[in-house]
Amino acid sequence: MEFAELIKTPRVDGVVLHRPFMPTVEGTLCLTGHHLILSSRQDNTEELWLLHSNIDSIEKRFVGSVGSIIVKCKDLRVIQLDIPGMEECLNIASSIEALSTLDLVSLMYPFFYRPMFEVIEDGWNSFLPEAAFKDLESMTDEWRLSEVNKDFSVCPSYPPLVAVPKDVDDDTLRKVATFRHSGRFPVLSYYHKKNGMVMMRASQPLTGTNGRRCKEDEKLINATLRPGKRGYIIDTRTINVAQQAKARGGGFESEANYPQWRRIHKALERSNVLQESLIKLVEACNDQSHSMDRWLSKLEASNWQTHVKEILTTACLAAQCIDREGASVLVHGTEGTDSTLQVTSLAQIILDPACRTIRGFQGLVEREWLQAGHPFQQRCAQSAYSNSKPRQEAPVFLLFLDCVWQILRQFPCSFEFSESFLVLLFEHAYASQFGTFLGNSTAERAKLSLPEKTVSLWSWVNRPQELERLTNPLYEANSLVIWPSVAPQSLLLWEGVFLRWNRSSKCLDEAYEEMVHIIEYNKELQNKVNTLRRQLAQLETEDPLLQTP
């Protein structure tokens, strides 16, 4: 298929662009296979380059012979194009709808993008499982890197290499895979250096109504326990949902077969509920009425902050079991590709200071989301504005980023990266020139030859000038475990995403920047005071006359 077949009118003059916080621009609108471009000949006027894949929906309006297209984007931006001529407007709208809903992955922009920057580091090779395992080997010899899934036949959503207990062979892993939903057998997620406890993740066991048992599964997860120790299984479903899963062949670990493990059920919502919540939240944020009561009521009705609270609470529980109880943890829900990954990755943010660095966070996203099989292609196909009926779309990754932002806001000096990094990841997960978030698994990315045919987002992020932009100026390395508050008054709406195209948020951004400048200034003063104190102490030791009595 040629892109030209989908473009009815490639160019229109005299188009007027309206967008948040920027002056109105008149210019020429051009459609290419991947971009909507508006260019003006005016000096110092910023052009619009919008990826078709970033368009969630469009609306058409007509006043006389002038048509308007309201473009609603996946990054939650809303822009308006005033196009002279009804036929041109209809043709542009039809072309945008066709180009923004292409299903064939190989036609997407990352396959056509050629970087204008020098690729110093190939991001596709920056966070391979082998490198992560070398770090693990330096701390313990109780684990091994298995190639049981090297051809993706045991578990299609797992990477070729997974870390498992050293005493468990590959034949055992194959048997366990038949007992777990979609073959997602328990694998290592995190090793806590402080006490040797671990966090594993999996999918639900296929116990069914007959209470099916798998001794190999019991052996595998018991192999992670130290002598005399108990473990915790954190099931991200309520007990009722887990019970209902039995009727469909799923289920949970029974106390009789897993006596050394205590099972805890939490209530993390499934994808369809989360998508509805995002739609309601964005609708509330775009409410132009000036009634604070109405706005707060709509915000509460979206339940978004409730989801944030529940996910953070569950992640804190997992971290507490590991760090304070000295117990190992197994986390799973149904598939093990959504709420499970939210919990395991957030627990690592809490426990491991390395995950709070820019590079460490990239590694976390690679391990716990991309390599762990979160279906980005499905979940991020639509955002909050789409008119299509949701299929498998859900803001699972966005919710995770929101939770990270909540922790960053509570511990502003403990993260090397700033909010800008989290916003960047949100934007690229939904629409990008890079291939990092394409596909639903490592197997799909390998089949599409993404490492050979596209550029990694990490290649862009790890350039010195980009790292400087994303670095938090308040950062001071903190080796401690950080415990976020989940009290309702401690959790705020993430304005940097949900209100950034809303005028009322501009003054808040300016206030935050002013606060950063004040804190930096205070830090400089404190450093000068400390330097003077050291110099004075040195003088006192050298000259007895200066010593204080």
C-alpha positions, 0 to 999 in steps of 0.5 A, spaced: 500 500 500 502 506 498 501 512 503 499 517 497 492 512 496 490 515 503 492 522 502 486 525 498 488 533 498 496 533 500 496 541 501 492 546 503 494 554 503 491 559 508 490 554 514 489 557 521 492 553 527 489 554 534 493 551 539 494 552 547 499 557 550 501 559 543 499 565 538 494 563 532 498 561 526 496 562 518 500 557 513 500 552 509 498 545 511 501 539 508 500 531 509 505 526 508 505 519 510 506 520 517 506 527 519 501 533 519 505 539 518 503 546 518 508 551 516 508 559 516 513 563 512 513 568 518 519 569 522 520 566 529 514 562 528 514 555 530 512 550 525 507 544 527 509 537 526 504 532 528 505 524 528 499 521 525 500 516 530 499 521 536 492 523 533 486 519 537 480 522 534 478 528 530 471 532 529 469 536 524 465 543 524 463 548 519 461 555 519 459 557 512 465 555 507 470 554 512 471 548 516 474 546 522 478 540 524 478 539 532 484 534 532 485 530 539 491 527 541 494 521 545 498 526 549 492 529 551 493 536 547 487 539 543 488 543 537 484 546 531 485 547 524 481 552 520 481 550 513 478 554 507 473 550 503 468 545 505 471 539 500 478 541 502 476 540 509 473 533 508 478 531 504 483 533 509 479 530 515 478 523 511 486 523 510 487 524 517 483 518 519 485 513 515 493 515 516 492 515 524 488 508 524 493 504 520 494 497 523 500 494 520 506 495 524 511 495 519 508 502 516 509 506 522 514 511 522 519 508 526 521 504 520 522 510 516 525 515 521 532 516 520 536 520 526 539 527 525 543 526 531 549 522 532 548 515 535 553 514 540 550 508 544 545 503 541 540 503 546 537 496 543 544 493 546 544 497 553 540 493 557 540 486 555 538 480 560 546 478 561 548 485 563 543 485 569 545 478 571 552 479 571 550 484 577 546 479 580 552 474 580 556 479 584 551 478 590 549 471 590 550 464 586 543 462 588 540 463 581 542 462 574 540 465 567 536 459 563 535 459 555 529 455 556 525 460 552 530 461 547 525 460 541 519 463 545 516 456 545 515 456 552 512 463 554 511 467 548 511 473 552 517 472 556 524 474 553 529 468 551 533 469 557 530 469 564 533 468 571 530 462 575 533 458 582 539 455 580 537 448 583 531 448 578 532 445 571 529 447 564 525 441 564 521 443 571 520 450 568 517 447 562 512 443 566 511 449 571 509 453 564 503 448 563 500 450 569 501 458 569 496 462 565 500 463 558 506 459 560 508 465 565 512 461 570 515 464 576 521 468 574 526 473 578 524 480 578 528 483 584 534 481 589 534 485 595 542 485 597 540 488 604 538 481 606 538 476 600 530 476 599 527 476 592 521 478 589 518 474 583 513 475 578 508 470 574 501 469 572 495 465 575 496 458 576 491 454 572 488 450 578 481 450 576 475 448 579 478 441 581 484 444 584 489 441 580 496 441 583 503 442 580 509 439 584 514 442 580 511 449 581 511 448 588 518 446 588 520 452 584 517 457 588 519 454 594 526 454 592 526 461 593 525 460 600 531 460 606 530 455 611 525 456 616 523 462 612 516 464 609 514 467 603 508 472 601 504 471 595 501 478 593 495 476 588 493 483 585 485 481 585 480 480 590 478 474 593 472 474 589 475 475 582 480 470 584 475 465 586 471 466 579 477 465 575 477 458 577 471 457 573 475 459 567 480 454 568 484 459 573 485 460 580 490 461 586 495 457 590 491 453 596 494 454 603 494 446 603 499 445 597 503 452 599 504 451 606 510 456 607 506 461 603 501 466 606 497 469 600 494 476 600 489 479 596 489 486 593 484 490 589 487 492 583 482 494 577 483 490 570 484 494 564 477 496 561 476 499 568 482 503 568 481 506 560 474 508 563 477 512 569 482 515 564 476 518 559 473 521 565 479 524 568 481 527 562 473 530 561 474 533 568 480 536 566 477 539 560 471 542 564 471 549 562 466 551 568 468 555 573 465 551 579 470 548 583 465 543 587 463 540 580 470 540 578 472 536 584 466 532 584 468 529 576 475 528 578 473 524 584 468 520 580 473 518 575 477 514 581 483 515 578 486 517 584 483 511 587 487 507 582 494 510 584 493 509 591 491 502 591 497 501 586 502 504 591 499 501 597 500 494 594 507 496 592 509 498 599 506 492 601 511 488 597 517 492 599 515 492 606 515 484 606 522 484 603 525 489 607 522 489 614 519 482 614 525 479 611 520 475 606 521 473 599 515 475 595 511 472 589 506 477 585 501 475 580 494 477 578 491 474 572 495 474 566 501 477 570 502 483 564 499 489 567 498 490 575 503 485 576 508 489 573 506 496 576 507 492 583 514 489 582 517 496 578 514 500 584 517 496 589 523 496 586 523 504 586 522 504 593 527 499 595 533 500 590 536 507 589 539 505 583 532 505 580 531 512 581 537 514 577 536 516 569 539 509 567 537 505 572 530 507 571 531 506 563 533 499 565 527 498 570 522 500 564 526 495 560 526 489 565 519 490 568 515 492 562 518 491 555 522 484 556 517 482 561 511 482 556 507 488 557 503 489 551 504 496 549 502 496 542 495 494 545 494 498 551 497 504 548 493 504 541 488 509 544 488 514 549 482 518 552 479 521 546 478 515 541 471 514 539 472 507 537 470 502 542 476 500 547 478 493 545 485 492 549 487 499 551 488 501 558 493 506 561 497 501 565 503 504 564 501 511 564 498 509 571 505 507 573 508 513 571 503 517 575 505 513 581 512 514 580 511 522 579 507 521 586 514 518 589 518 523 586 514 529 588 514 526 596 522 525 595 524 531 590 532 530 592 532 522 591 531 522 584 536 523 579 531 524 573 526 530 573 518 530 571 520 531 564 523 524 563 516 521 566 512 525 561 517 524 555 516 516 556 508 517 557 509 521 550 513 516 546 509 510 549 503 512 545 506 515 539 514 515 537 519 516 532 523 510 536 521 503 535 522 502 543 515 501 545 512 498 538 510 490 539 507 487 545 513 482 547 520 481 545 518 475 541 514 480 536 520 485 536 524 480 534 520 478 529 519 485 526 527 486 526 526 492 530 533 493 533 536 492 526 530 497 522 529 502 528 532 507 533 531 506 540 529 511 545 535 510 549 539 512 544 536 519 544 535 519 551 543 518 553 546 523 549 549 528 554 545 534 552 538 530 553 541 527 559 542 534 562 535 536 560 532 531 564 536 531 570 533 533 576 537 539 579 535 537 586 538 530 586 542 528 592 544 520 592 540 517 597 541 509 599 536 508 603 529 505 602 524 511 601 517 510 604 511 514 600 505 516 603 499 514 600 494 518 605 489 521 600 492 528 602 499 526 600 497 524 593 495 529 588 493 530 580 499 530 576 498 536 573 504 536 568 500 531 564 493 532 565 493 539 566 499 541 562 494 544 556 490 547 561 491 555 562 490 554 569 496 550 570 501 555 567 502 559 573 503 553 577 509 551 573 512 557 574 511 557 581 514 550 581 520 553 577 521 559 582 521 554 588 527 550 584 531 556 584 530 558 591 532 551 593 538 551 589 540 558 591 539 555 599 543 549 597 549 553 594 549 558 601 549 551 605 555 549 601 558 555 602 557 555 610 559 548 610 566 550 606 567 556 611 566 551 617 571 546 615 576 552 613 575 555 620 576 548 623 582 547 619 585 554 622 583 552 629 587 545 629 593 549 626 593 555 630 592 554 638 590 562 639 584 561 634 581 555 638 574 556 642 575 555 649 
